[in-house]
Amino acid sequence: MKAWICLPLIALALAGCAGKTAYRDSCATQLDAAWKELDLAKAEGFAGTVSYSKALSLLTGAKTQQQFEAFEGCSSKAERARFYIRESRAGR
């Protein structure tokens, strides 16, 4: 009888762990690309713009979310940071 109770609990626990990995690759890819783009923008002299500062702030938040396995939020923040990096390089 205990097996019938434990089996669904184990399955539920494993399903919960698997759900956290849905955006893991996207988060890592977006963060890597964004940091490279940010370094390039800094090298080109766009480090003083407001958009650059927004991007840096978003990337810091995204990295924190990645550490706490909040991969969906991480991916979203990194994607928005890349937008601000493009804005920075365009002079806006």
N, C-alpha and C positions, 0 to 999 in steps of 0.2 A: 504494500500500500504506500509506503514511503517513496518508492520509486516513481509512482504515479504523481506524487506531489512535487518531487525534486526535478523531474524531467522537464515539465513546463517552465519551472523557475530558471533552470539552466538555459533553456532555449531563449527565454525572454532576456536574460542577461547577455547572451551572445548577440542577439539581435540589436540590443542597445549599443553594444560596443561597435558593431558593424556600421551602425548609422552615423557614427562620428567621423568616419573616414570618407564620407561622400565627397567632400570638397577639399580633401587633403592635398591631392595633386595639383588642383587648380590654385589653391592658396600658395603652395611652394613655387609654382611656375610664375604666377603673377608677382610674387614678392621678389624673386630673382630678377625678373625682367625690369621691375620698377626700380630696384636698387641700382641696376646697371644704367638705366636711363637717367636716374637722379645724379649719378656720378658724372655722366656725360654732360648733363645740363650744368653742373657745377664747374666742370672743366671749361665749358664754353662761356662762363661768366654770368649765368643766370641765377646764381645762388642768392642774390639779394631780393628777388621778386617775391611778391605776396603769394603767387601761385606755387613757387618753390617751397615756401614755408608751409603752406597748406599740405602739399604733397609729403613733405618730411614728417609732419604731424600725423598724417594718415598712415604712413608706413610704420611709424613707431607703434601706433595703435594696432595695426595689422599684425606686426611681429608679436605683440603681447597676446593677441587673440590666438595666434598660431601656437604659442607656448601653452595656452590653456585649452587647446584643442577645440576652439570655436572657429572651425575652418570656413564655414559659410560667411561669417562676418569678416574674417581675414581676407578672403577672396574679394569680397565686395569693397573693402577699404583699399586694397592694393589696386583694384581696377580704377577706383576713383582717383587714387594718387597718380596713376599713370595719365589720367586725363589732365590733372593739374600740372604735371611735368610737361606735357605737350603744350599746354597754355603758357607755361613759363618760357619754354623755348620759342614760342611764337611772339613773346614780348607782352603778353597780357597778364 
